[in-house]
Amino acid sequence: MTDPSTLSPRDRLIVGLDVSSRAEAEAIVTELGEEVGFYKIGYQLGFAGGLPLVGELARMGKKVFLDLKLHDIANTVEKGIESIAGLGATMTTIHAYPQVMQAAAKAAAGSGLCVLGVTVLTSLSDEDLREAGYGGSVSDLVELRARQAAEAGIGGIVASAQESALVREILSPGMALVTPGIRPAGSEAGDQKRVVTPAQALRDGSTHLVVARPIIASPDRLAAARAILAEMRDA
């Protein structure tokens, strides 16, 4: 991955195309124009005909974060990562289990694809983890998985900015720390439980910020994107 210290706010902001049709996604990309250069495609759009957009956006000079959170046996993960690299994606996600990360690192080697290990979803709390059978807190599990990601040799991790300061000390300087659950000051958290502002996330060591609803649900998406980019520049 490019040295994070050299990235501009435009390189760091990833706008989530969390919509249900390719036409709506294309309209958002057109509306945001040159202001935004990095987009996320996840389940909602990907399974609604949006996967071909990965290559199309790449040909337009945009970067694409294909957020599919792979988790399977090693061979299946390897083949999946190879296919994702062939689509032209810049980043993709897997769940941060050691065998999965090791397989993904092997498959992505030499491709330029940055594989990110998802530590703990930002919708989960300590209580949620206990209900799922995990011992310890969210921060304990995030720290463990960050160390395992560094050992596996993948490109970075996805974690809440509430854990950014903790994991930044674990990750090497060149590893990406991608933060979802970003909400500008004064906006609603929605279904996210561990959210922070763009400025705080950057101060705590995040290299990339994923923002969806605060931009795509805004009546003026371009103005919303510009406001977030301005806050990032001030940070």
C-alpha positions as CSV (number, residue, x, y, z in Angstrom):
1,M,0.0,0.0,0.0
2,T,1.1,3.6,-0.6
3,D,2.7,5.2,2.4
4,P,-0.3,6.5,4.4
5,S,1.5,9.8,5.3
6,T,1.5,10.8,1.6
7,L,-2.3,10.3,1.1
8,S,-4.5,13.3,0.6
9,P,-8.0,13.5,2.1
10,R,-9.4,12.5,-1.4
11,D,-7.3,9.4,-1.2
12,R,-8.5,8.6,2.3
13,L,-12.2,9.1,1.9
14,I,-14.1,6.0,0.7
15,V,-17.7,6.6,-0.1
16,G,-20.0,3.6,0.4
17,L,-22.3,2.9,-2.5
18,D,-24.8,1.3,-0.3
19,V,-27.7,1.4,-2.8
20,S,-29.8,-1.3,-4.4
21,S,-29.3,-0.6,-8.1
22,R,-26.4,0.0,-10.5
23,A,-28.2,3.0,-12.0
24,E,-28.4,4.7,-8.6
25,A,-24.7,4.0,-7.9
26,E,-23.7,5.5,-11.3
27,A,-25.8,8.6,-10.6
28,I,-24.0,9.1,-7.2
29,V,-20.6,8.7,-8.9
30,T,-21.6,11.2,-11.5
31,E,-22.9,13.7,-8.9
32,L,-19.8,13.5,-6.8
33,G,-17.5,13.9,-9.9
34,E,-13.9,14.5,-9.3
35,E,-14.4,15.4,-5.7
36,V,-14.4,11.7,-4.7
37,G,-11.9,9.1,-6.0
38,F,-12.6,6.1,-3.9
39,Y,-15.8,4.0,-3.6
40,K,-17.0,1.0,-1.6
41,I,-19.1,-1.7,-3.2
42,G,-20.6,-4.2,-0.7
43,Y,-23.3,-6.9,-0.6
44,Q,-26.2,-4.6,-1.3
45,L,-24.9,-3.2,-4.6
46,G,-22.7,-6.2,-5.5
47,F,-25.5,-8.6,-5.5
48,A,-27.8,-6.2,-7.4
49,G,-25.6,-6.2,-10.5
50,G,-22.9,-3.9,-9.2
51,L,-19.9,-6.2,-9.5
52,P,-19.1,-5.0,-13.1
53,L,-18.8,-1.5,-11.7
54,V,-15.5,-2.5,-10.1
55,G,-13.7,-2.6,-13.4
56,E,-15.7,0.3,-14.9
57,L,-14.8,2.6,-12.0
58,A,-11.1,1.5,-12.2
59,R,-11.1,2.4,-15.8
60,M,-12.4,5.8,-14.9
61,G,-9.4,6.3,-12.6
62,K,-11.3,5.6,-9.4
63,K,-10.3,3.2,-6.7
64,V,-12.7,0.5,-5.5
65,F,-13.0,-1.1,-2.1
66,L,-14.9,-4.4,-2.7
67,D,-16.3,-5.2,0.8
68,L,-17.4,-8.9,0.7
69,K,-15.8,-10.1,4.0
70,L,-14.7,-13.5,2.8
71,H,-14.6,-16.3,5.3
72,D,-14.1,-19.9,4.1
73,I,-11.6,-22.7,3.8
74,A,-8.1,-21.7,2.6
75,N,-8.4,-22.9,-0.9
76,T,-11.8,-21.1,-1.5
77,V,-10.4,-17.9,0.0
78,E,-7.4,-18.1,-2.2
79,K,-9.4,-18.5,-5.4
80,G,-11.8,-15.8,-4.3
81,I,-9.0,-13.3,-3.7
82,E,-7.4,-14.1,-7.1
83,S,-10.8,-13.4,-8.8
84,I,-11.2,-10.1,-6.9
85,A,-7.7,-9.0,-7.9
86,G,-8.6,-9.7,-11.5
87,L,-11.6,-7.4,-11.2
88,G,-9.4,-4.4,-10.6
89,A,-10.3,-3.7,-7.0
90,T,-7.9,-1.7,-4.8
91,M,-9.0,-3.1,-1.5
92,T,-11.1,-6.1,-0.3
93,T,-12.1,-7.6,3.0
94,I,-11.9,-11.0,4.7
95,H,-12.8,-11.9,8.3
96,A,-9.7,-11.7,10.4
97,Y,-9.2,-15.4,11.3
98,P,-5.6,-16.6,11.0
99,Q,-6.1,-19.3,8.4
100,V,-8.2,-17.0,6.3
101,M,-5.7,-14.1,6.4
102,Q,-2.8,-16.4,5.6
103,A,-4.6,-17.8,2.5
104,A,-5.6,-14.3,1.4
105,A,-2.1,-12.9,1.8
106,K,-0.7,-15.8,-0.3
107,A,-3.3,-15.2,-3.1
108,A,-2.8,-11.4,-3.2
109,A,1.0,-11.4,-3.3
110,G,2.2,-9.4,-6.2
111,S,-1.2,-8.3,-7.4
112,G,-1.4,-4.8,-5.8
113,L,-4.7,-5.8,-4.1
114,C,-4.8,-4.6,-0.4
115,V,-6.4,-7.3,1.7
116,L,-8.0,-6.0,4.9
117,G,-8.9,-8.2,7.9
118,V,-12.2,-7.2,9.5
119,T,-11.5,-7.4,13.2
120,V,-14.9,-6.7,15.0
121,L,-17.9,-5.2,13.2
122,T,-18.7,-1.7,14.4
123,S,-22.3,-2.8,15.2
124,L,-21.1,-5.1,17.9
125,S,-20.6,-4.3,21.6
126,D,-19.0,-6.3,24.5
127,E,-22.4,-7.7,25.3
128,D,-22.9,-8.8,21.7
129,L,-19.6,-10.7,21.8
130,R,-20.5,-12.4,25.0
131,E,-23.8,-13.6,23.4
132,A,-21.8,-15.0,20.5
133,G,-19.6,-17.0,22.8
134,Y,-16.4,-14.8,22.9
135,G,-14.6,-14.1,26.1
136,G,-13.1,-10.6,26.7
137,S,-14.0,-7.2,25.4
138,V,-14.3,-5.8,21.9
139,S,-10.9,-4.1,22.3
140,D,-9.3,-7.3,23.5
141,L,-10.5,-9.1,20.3
142,V,-9.5,-6.3,18.0
143,E,-6.0,-6.2,19.5
144,L,-5.6,-9.9,19.1
145,R,-6.8,-9.8,15.5
146,A,-4.6,-6.8,14.6
147,R,-1.5,-8.7,15.8
148,Q,-2.6,-11.8,13.8
149,A,-3.1,-9.6,10.7
150,A,0.4,-8.2,11.0
151,E,1.8,-11.7,11.4
152,A,-0.1,-13.0,8.4
153,G,1.3,-10.2,6.1
154,I,-2.0,-8.8,4.8
155,G,-2.4,-5.2,3.8
156,G,-4.3,-3.9,6.8
157,I,-7.3,-4.2,9.0
158,V,-10.8,-2.8,9.4
159,A,-11.6,-1.5,12.9
160,S,-13.6,1.1,14.7
161,A,-11.8,4.4,15.3
162,Q,-12.4,3.8,18.9
163,E,-9.7,1.1,18.7
164,S,-7.5,3.0,16.2
165,A,-5.0,4.4,18.7
166,L,-4.6,0.9,20.2
167,V,-4.0,-1.0,16.9
168,R,-1.9,1.7,15.2
169,E,0.9,0.8,17.6
170,I,0.6,-2.9,16.5
171,L,0.4,-2.4,12.8
172,S,3.5,-1.6,10.7
173,P,3.5,2.0,9.2
174,G,2.7,0.7,5.8
175,M,-0.5,-1.2,6.8
176,A,-3.9,0.3,6.2
177,L,-6.3,1.0,9.0
178,V,-9.7,1.4,7.5
179,T,-12.5,2.8,9.7
180,P,-16.2,2.4,9.1
181,G,-18.9,3.9,11.3
182,I,-17.8,7.5,10.6
183,R,-20.3,10.1,11.4
184,P,-19.8,13.9,11.1
185,A,-20.4,15.9,14.3
186,G,-24.2,16.2,14.9
187,S,-25.3,13.2,12.7
188,E,-27.1,10.1,13.9
189,A,-25.3,6.9,14.7
190,G,-27.9,4.7,13.1
191,D,-27.3,1.0,13.7
192,Q,-23.6,1.6,14.5
193,K,-22.5,1.3,18.1
194,R,-18.9,2.4,17.9
195,V,-18.8,5.7,15.9
196,V,-16.5,8.7,15.7
197,T,-16.1,11.9,13.7
198,P,-13.7,12.0,10.7
199,A,-11.3,14.3,12.5
200,Q,-11.0,12.1,15.5
201,A,-10.5,9.0,13.4
202,L,-7.6,10.5,11.5
203,R,-6.0,11.8,14.7
204,D,-6.2,8.3,16.2
205,G,-4.3,6.8,13.3
206,S,-6.9,5.7,10.7
207,T,-5.6,5.8,7.1
208,H,-9.0,5.5,5.3
209,L,-12.5,6.5,6.3
210,V,-15.6,4.7,5.0
211,V,-18.6,7.1,4.8
212,A,-22.0,6.0,3.3
213,R,-25.2,7.3,4.8
214,P,-24.0,10.8,5.7
215,I,-23.2,11.4,2.0
216,I,-25.5,9.2,-0.1
217,A,-28.6,10.0,2.1
218,S,-27.9,13.7,2.0
219,P,-30.2,15.9,-0.2
220,D,-26.9,17.5,-1.4
221,R,-24.4,14.7,-1.7
222,L,-21.6,16.9,-3.2
223,A,-21.9,19.4,-0.4
224,A,-21.9,16.6,2.2
225,A,-18.7,15.1,0.7
226,R,-17.0,18.4,0.6
227,A,-17.8,19.1,4.2
228,I,-16.3,15.8,5.3
229,L,-13.2,16.4,3.2
230,A,-12.8,19.8,4.7
231,E,-13.0,18.3,8.2
232,M,-10.4,15.8,7.2
233,R,-8.1,18.5,5.9
234,D,-8.5,20.4,9.2
235,A,-7.5,17.3,11.1
